Amino acid sequence: MRLPLLLLIGCVLPLTACSTPPKSTEEPKAVVDPVPQVADGGTVKCNPEVLEQFNGKRADEALVKQAVAKSGAKHVRVVKPGMAVTMDFREDRLTINVNDKNEIERIGCN
């Protein structure tokens, strides 16, 4: 009695993998991070001219906050060696590349 039941289950389970899900009537929507706007209607941009002073310094939380404040960026990312990052360009983002010792090797707006 058990063997036929196990054989039946073994035959039915693979068939369920071949079934298609029900079709949705809604179109999938892309998730897009909106570009921040300032009060006068323009967009927020990062200012790269003020960032050279941070090269070679240790990237602790206080220094990162200071760099964000001086640059005018709205977003920041700290990139460590071997870390995967997106290649999209954002005018309002500050990217800080650090080495193994957490020292800033490159800092810029993108």
WONOR-V792807 format. One line per field, one symbol per residue. burial: b if it has 24 or more other C-alpha atoms within 12 Angstrom, else e. A space follows every 50 residues. Layout:
burial->???
This chain:
burial->eeeeeeeeeeeeeeeeeeeeeeeeeeeeeeeeeeeeeeeeeeebbbbbee beebeebbbeeebbeebbeebbbbbbbbbeeeeeeeeeebbbbbbbbbee eebbbbbbbb
